[in-house]
Amino acid sequence: MNEITPQPSVEKAESLTEQEMDDLCAATAEAIEFGNGFGWLKVPQRQGLERFWRGVLLVPERELYVARLDGHVVGSCQLLRPPPNNEAQRHAAVLTTFFIAPWARGHGMARELLAKVEASAREQGYLQIDLDVRETQKAAIEMFEHAGFVRWAVKPRYAVVEGRFIAGYFYSKELQAAPAPEPALPERAGVQA
Ligand SMILES: CC(C)(COP(=O)(O)OP(=O)(O)OC[C@H]1O[C@@H](n2cnc3c(N)ncnc32)[C@H](O)[C@@H]1OP(=O)(O)O)[C@@H](O)C(=O)NCCC(=O)NCCS
């Protein structure tokens, strides 16, 4: 008898069909129930989840990547670019809302999502990627450290889960060593050097 192998894939999503939105909301709900690490502790109403994801698609600074198993959306990751007013931190992008539905884990899709986000950040000239994660998210921590993210801080009161503080780890991965030299600022009329 032929065994059917599930087909994993990963891609950037500019929009979501009704079916894809349904899949993404279901995967999010399952990941939250299983103890996910991106904020929610209780599964919000379906409408609330959909509003969240529609909002993600609308924000120009957010790049959404989705993981699929046999075509169905089963996970996500976002690259968050700094807003235009944050010139001082324009070197750093943030990785966020990273999860795979519990039943779809172990097919290498998280590794692929991370690689895609990193490639996009490099292409756009970011010097580093930052992220933070609850200390309890062991699989994610293993993956980030394996991918070269370096832990630079621990926040003891990072989250409150079931009435207890959970620490959070802060990681960065340097993509380029140093900023390119900036062109000299033009002299302003009437201002002497
Ligand atoms: C982290 C997560 C996305 C990994 O998903 P996945 O489908 O298992 O990932 P992959 O199959 O691509 O495996 C990627 C790597 O994760 C790590 N990993 C996965 N499961 C693991 C486990 N049970 N224990 C330790 N490391 C594990 C390994 O480093 C693995 O790499 P390897 O296959 O080369 O050993 C998934 O566990 C998840 O959704 N966790 C909850 C959400 C979360 O913690 N998000 C991070 C918030 S920033």
The ligand as a Gaussian input file, in Angstrom:
#p B3LYP/6-31G(d) Opt

LIG

0 1
 C        8.699000      26.360000      17.509000
 C        7.766000      25.706000      16.506000
 C        7.264000      26.766000      15.524000
 C        8.555000      24.611000      15.742000
 O        7.669000      24.006000      14.803000
 P        8.060000      22.623000      14.059000
 O        7.084000      22.390000      12.992000
 O        8.257000      21.543000      15.050000
 O        9.484000      23.027000      13.475000
 P       10.407000      22.270000      12.427000
 O        9.883000      20.922000      12.098000
 O       10.680000      23.197000      11.313000
 O       11.741000      22.082000      13.292000
 C       12.581000      23.213000      13.495000
 C       13.460000      23.053000      14.700000
 O       12.709000      23.232000      15.908000
 C       13.374000      22.574000      16.976000
 N       12.412000      21.661000      17.583000
 C       11.226000      21.243000      17.075000
 N       10.597000      20.467000      17.967000
 C       11.396000      20.402000      19.048000
 C       11.285000      19.779000      20.303000
 N       10.231000      19.047000      20.632000
 N       12.318000      19.946000      21.197000
 C       13.390000      20.686000      20.878000
 N       13.545000      21.310000      19.686000
 C       12.565000      21.157000      18.798000
 C       14.545000      21.844000      16.376000
 O       15.679000      22.703000      16.493000
 C       14.134000      21.714000      14.916000
 O       15.218000      21.608000      14.067000
 P       15.741000      20.156000      13.584000
 O       14.551000      19.514000      12.923000
 O       16.834000      20.515000      12.643000
 O       16.154000      19.447000      14.822000
 C        6.564000      25.011000      17.219000
 O        7.057000      24.153000      18.222000
 C        5.575000      25.990000      17.835000
 O        4.659000      26.455000      17.172000
 N        5.754000      26.303000      19.122000
 C        4.846000      27.194000      19.836000
 C        4.978000      28.621000      19.381000
 C        6.284000      29.274000      19.807000
 O        6.892000      28.902000      20.788000
 N        6.651000      30.289000      19.035000
 C        7.817000      31.084000      19.304000
 C        7.384000      32.436000      19.798000
 S        8.539000      33.642000      19.226000

